[in-house]
Every structure is written in structure tokens, then in C-alpha cells.
Amino acid sequence: MALSSGLDAYMNSNAEKVESHDSRRMKVGIIGCGWIAEEHVKSYMRQSDVDIVALADIIPGKAAAFAERMGVKGARLYNSDRELIDAEKDIDCVSVCTYNRQHAPCAIYALDHGVNVLLEKPMCVTLEEAAEICRAEKRSGKVLSIGFQPRFDGNMKEIKRIVESGELGKIYYIQTGGGRRRGIPTPFGTSFIENETAGLGALADIGCYSLDMVLNAIGYPKPLTVTGYKSAYFGTDPNYYSAHPEYAAKFGVDDFAAAFVRLEGDIILDFRIAWAMNIDTPGDTIILGTKGGLRIPSTNCWNGFVGGPMIIYHEVGGLQVETTIPIIETKANLFDLKIRTFLDASRDGTPAPVPSSQIIYNQAILDGIARSSDLGHEVKIEIPEI
Ligand SMILES: NC(=O)c1ccc[n+]([C@@H]2O[C@H](COP(=O)([O-])OP(=O)(O)OC[C@H]3O[C@@H](n4cnc5c(N)ncnc54)[C@H](O)[C@@H]3O)[C@@H](O)[C@H]2O)c1
């Protein structure tokens, strides 16, 4: 198969590389010491040029307990992102690992104080917040990268290479999404299901990954309109939670969403995502083009892999044939690649590995689905001026 030569620079580079070639040490802070911060810290600790100098969490004692548990020695501890940013004048980078509602304020404050930001996914909750983050990034001239580590998986990169090779022809229809039969994320409390902390549910939590998998492959065309739907039949049912029926009353987001999105370039995106549903999968991801179709077996792409070997349906010499793409093994840890590429971009002042200029379109779709669902009709997506 002919492969494209026009991939993003970092996609073409040796993506397995996790070692820095620069000896200057980077000072890093962690904002939000919850579940995902552990993965950030483990990856930073595997880098030879990083000192984790500061940790912040708004829950009293949480940063200290985190430092102890993770073996982060000598880090200064703070009670909020602002305290950390105000005190650490020479910090290079922060990872923003707060719940979704605190993504925008923390990222904007750090950027406005000249700090490079690795912001966890989803970018934030609303499109207007995403625009505010992009404006802060522009004002600061600093690096802002969004935490989509599945992009570094070899199979995910292969999807992009297949599209860019021209093998599928002009893309006109995409079906994507996925989800779990039962899987509302409450192992560490309710920060994913309360409106005050999460803002959006399955739609943003795992939906953002499904969108990124296909939109990144086709070059992130601008979204134009969306008809969206979301519901919360499982999360609001006390019987759903065996150990914590009281969570039902706290559930303030969606556990299922579906949408029909028009993208620039006459492309239709058909999307559905679930934290809980009465079926095992809402289907495979399919990308239809004028010359070929790609089937990506139903995938928990948020875990950084495809659901099985991908198949291209195309014609060869007038015959309808199928080409199976073997699973590609990615040896390096995807989190290490996400952290390393962010550090390199921050140190060298090069473009962000997962740029906000793309992810604002991802956020625009999430925002459009939520708005359309609330209004009960199709809505236009207007990308704000940055
Ligand atoms: N990339 C991935 O694979 C992945 C996986 C899981 C979660 N996430 C994302 O990471 C984010 C955090 O998820 P989590 O599971 O760690 O949540 P969590 O609720 O366990 O942790 C978030 C922490 O942030 C703290 N916090 C909130 N506002 C703060 C502020 N202003 N300053 C300092 N601390 C603050 C909270 O007190 C909490 O301890 C979410 O947006 C989630 O979508 C990403």
C-alpha cells in the first residue's frame, strides 16, 4: 500500500523515542492529584531530564498523600492551581489533571503566567471555554497540548496513513463511537458524574477519543452543523449502583449520546457513545470513501488500541477484495510518548503534539451535541475568533 508523505511532523518522527537528547532539566508541576495524575507522574519520573517540583490539589491533604504514595520527593505542595502558579516563578510545565470543569480556568491561568500546559482530555466543557483557552495560548506563545495519548498508538497512526494514502478515495461518510454495556466511571468517587465537576458525561469522557480517532485521520475538517441527542437512563437509576445507590441523585451528566454531524468537505459523521447501554457495542467504526471502505472493529479506542485487525474493502483489477491490516504492536508506553513529545515541544518551542487548533473542533462537536440535545433540533456550529 502506498503511504503518504504528508503526515504531521511528529507522526513521521520516530514515535517510539522516549529519551530526550537535551540535558537541560525541566521543572514540572502537577495540578490535580487524582487518578490520572498518577499516570502523568509515573511518566515524568521515567524521563531523565524532569524534576517534579510542585503538586497542587484543592482537597486538603490530597497533594501530600499523593506525594507520599507516588514517591515524589521534595515537591512543594499547594492548595490550588493558582497558589502553585503564583509561587513557582521558574516552573517550565504543568500537567492539568483536574476534572473537566476546572480544565479551562487552570489552563488559562498557567498559560497567562508563561507556563507550558499539558491539558487532560476532554479539552474542557464548552466551546466558549475552548476558545478562551486558545486565546490564552496565543497570548502566551507557550505550548498547549491536549492529552490524547491513543494518537501515539501504531494502529491509530495507521488509520491516518491509510486515509492519507488515497487508498479510500474521497471520504464522504464516517460512523464512529463505542462504549460499554455497564461502565459508568465511579471507582474513585463522583467527579465524572456530577455536573459541577464533569459538565459532560460519556459524550465528552470517551466520545472525545472516538471523535479524535477519525477526525485526526481525515485532517480535522471544520464541523458545520449537528443534530445531537443525549440521555441518562442508567446513571440516574439507584439500582444501577450496587454499592452506592446515592450516586443516582448526584448524576448530572449524560451516559449515552448520539449525533449526526456535517463536516466541511461534504463529509457526514454518524456518532454514538455510551457509558452504559443494553447491548455490547453500538458498532464498528467505518470510514467510507469513493475508492474503498475501512472497517475498524468496534474499539475502546480510549485505551489506545483498535478492536481487531482493520479491513480495507476495495477493488483490485475489477475484483471486489478485502485487505486485512495486521495489528501493529506499539512497544513504547503511550503515556510516555504523550509526556515526552509535550516536554520536547515545550523545551524547543516547537508545535504542540496534539494542538488546540484541532481539538477546538472536537470540543465544538461535543458542545454542539449538548446544545442540540437541549434544544431538540439541529444547531449550527460557529467557531469563535481566536
Ligand atoms: N488521558 C487519559 O487516559 C485519562 C484517563 C482518566 C481521566 N482523564 C481525564 O483527567 C481528568 C481528571 O480525571 P481524574 O480521574 O484524575 O479525576 P479526579 O477527580 O480523580 O482528580 C481530579 C483532581 O483535581 C483536583 N482539582 C480540581 N480543581 C483543582 C484546582 N483548581 N487546583 C488543584 N486541584 C484541583 C480535585 O480535587 C481532584 O483531586 C479528567 O478530565 C479526565 O477526563 C484522562
The ligand as an SDF file (V2000), in Angstrom:
LIG
                    3D

 44 48  0  0  0  0  0  0  0  0999 V2000
   -5.8760   10.5360   29.2790 N   0  0  0  0  0  0  0  0  0  0  0  0
   -6.4600    9.5720   29.9470 C   0  0  0  0  0  0  0  0  0  0  0  0
   -6.2600    8.3890   29.6870 O   0  0  0  0  0  0  0  0  0  0  0  0
   -7.3920    9.9190   31.0660 C   0  0  0  0  0  0  0  0  0  0  0  0
   -7.8400    8.9080   31.9140 C   0  0  0  0  0  0  0  0  0  0  0  0
   -8.6410    9.2600   33.0050 C   0  0  0  0  0  0  0  0  0  0  0  0
   -9.0250   10.5900   33.1890 C   0  0  0  0  0  0  0  0  0  0  0  0
   -8.6020   11.5450   32.3050 N   0  0  0  0  0  0  0  0  0  0  0  0
   -9.0220   12.9450   32.4600 C   0  0  0  0  0  0  0  0  0  0  0  0
   -8.2800   13.5240   33.5220 O   0  0  0  0  0  0  0  0  0  0  0  0
   -9.0660   14.4500   34.2600 C   0  0  0  0  0  0  0  0  0  0  0  0
   -9.0010   14.0830   35.7300 C   0  0  0  0  0  0  0  0  0  0  0  0
   -9.5150   12.7910   35.9070 O   0  0  0  0  0  0  0  0  0  0  0  0
   -9.2870   12.0170   37.2840 P   0  0  0  0  0  0  0  0  0  0  0  0
   -9.8680   10.6910   37.0990 O   0  0  0  0  0  0  0  0  0  0  0  0
   -7.8750   12.1380   37.7040 O   0  0  0  0  0  0  0  0  0  0  0  0
  -10.2200   12.9050   38.2500 O   0  0  0  0  0  0  0  0  0  0  0  0
  -10.1540   13.0050   39.8270 P   0  0  0  0  0  0  0  0  0  0  0  0
  -11.4480   13.5770   40.2410 O   0  0  0  0  0  0  0  0  0  0  0  0
   -9.6880   11.6990   40.3990 O   0  0  0  0  0  0  0  0  0  0  0  0
   -8.9790   14.0500   40.1060 O   0  0  0  0  0  0  0  0  0  0  0  0
   -9.0840   15.4220   39.8230 C   0  0  0  0  0  0  0  0  0  0  0  0
   -8.4210   16.1760   40.9700 C   0  0  0  0  0  0  0  0  0  0  0  0
   -8.3000   17.5570   40.6240 O   0  0  0  0  0  0  0  0  0  0  0  0
   -8.4540   18.3070   41.8230 C   0  0  0  0  0  0  0  0  0  0  0  0
   -8.7270   19.7100   41.4780 N   0  0  0  0  0  0  0  0  0  0  0  0
   -9.8720   20.2350   40.9480 C   0  0  0  0  0  0  0  0  0  0  0  0
   -9.7100   21.5540   40.7350 N   0  0  0  0  0  0  0  0  0  0  0  0
   -8.4480   21.8730   41.1240 C   0  0  0  0  0  0  0  0  0  0  0  0
   -7.7020   23.0910   41.1220 C   0  0  0  0  0  0  0  0  0  0  0  0
   -8.2190   24.2450   40.6770 N   0  0  0  0  0  0  0  0  0  0  0  0
   -6.4280   23.0550   41.5980 N   0  0  0  0  0  0  0  0  0  0  0  0
   -5.8880   21.8990   42.0510 C   0  0  0  0  0  0  0  0  0  0  0  0
   -6.5610   20.7180   42.0660 N   0  0  0  0  0  0  0  0  0  0  0  0
   -7.8270   20.7010   41.5940 C   0  0  0  0  0  0  0  0  0  0  0  0
   -9.5710   17.5820   42.5470 C   0  0  0  0  0  0  0  0  0  0  0  0
   -9.6370   17.9040   43.9140 O   0  0  0  0  0  0  0  0  0  0  0  0
   -9.2040   16.1210   42.2830 C   0  0  0  0  0  0  0  0  0  0  0  0
   -8.3810   15.6020   43.3270 O   0  0  0  0  0  0  0  0  0  0  0  0
  -10.4800   14.3790   33.6710 C   0  0  0  0  0  0  0  0  0  0  0  0
  -10.7070   15.4800   32.8540 O   0  0  0  0  0  0  0  0  0  0  0  0
  -10.4790   13.0920   32.8580 C   0  0  0  0  0  0  0  0  0  0  0  0
  -11.3010   13.1630   31.7090 O   0  0  0  0  0  0  0  0  0  0  0  0
   -7.7700   11.2270   31.2760 C   0  0  0  0  0  0  0  0  0  0  0  0
  1  2  1  0
  2  3  2  0
  2  4  1  0
  4  5  1  0
  4 44  2  0
  5  6  2  0
  6  7  1  0
  7  8  2  0
  8  9  1  0
  8 44  1  0
  9 10  1  0
  9 42  1  0
 10 11  1  0
 11 12  1  0
 11 40  1  0
 12 13  1  0
 13 14  1  0
 14 15  2  0
 14 16  1  0
 14 17  1  0
 17 18  1  0
 18 19  2  0
 18 20  1  0
 18 21  1  0
 21 22  1  0
 22 23  1  0
 23 24  1  0
 23 38  1  0
 24 25  1  0
 25 26  1  0
 25 36  1  0
 26 27  1  0
 26 35  1  0
 27 28  2  0
 28 29  1  0
 29 30  1  0
 29 35  2  0
 30 31  1  0
 30 32  2  0
 32 33  1  0
 33 34  2  0
 34 35  1  0
 36 37  1  0
 36 38  1  0
 38 39  1  0
 40 41  1  0
 40 42  1  0
 42 43  1  0
M  CHG  2   8   1  16  -1
M  END
$$$$
